[in-house]
Amino acid sequence: MGVEYNLFWTLNPKTFKPFVKAFYLKKQQDDAFAWLQGSYIMEAIGATMSKNHKYPTQPRSANAELDIDSSETVEEKRYNRMKEAILRDVEIFNKRFEKKGG
């Protein structure tokens, strides 16, 4: 968890708690990074499979809308954007599938 061995043995559970919190926050950040990387990979694959789907020209953070008064959390916004992108890709795929008579 990023605590030196000697320091670990001098801590009590209460003073160890910030290290645990920092560890889990780092894991959340790593998970969000991996999810975003997967999202870019999905965009790249979609762009190669469909003429209508274009790879984004800017990072997702540049396209994010800043809505300070929104009651939606960042995770909810991210989830909703991803859900919309997936549904759009599924619709494009289904149209291609229908055109081929499958």
Protein Blocks (a to p, Z undefined) as FASTA:
>chain_A
ZZafklmmmpcfklmmmmmmmmmmmmmmmmmmmmmmmmmmmmmmmmmmpmkbccdfbdfk
lmpccdfkbcbdfklmmmmmmmmmmmmmmmmmmmmmmmnoZZ
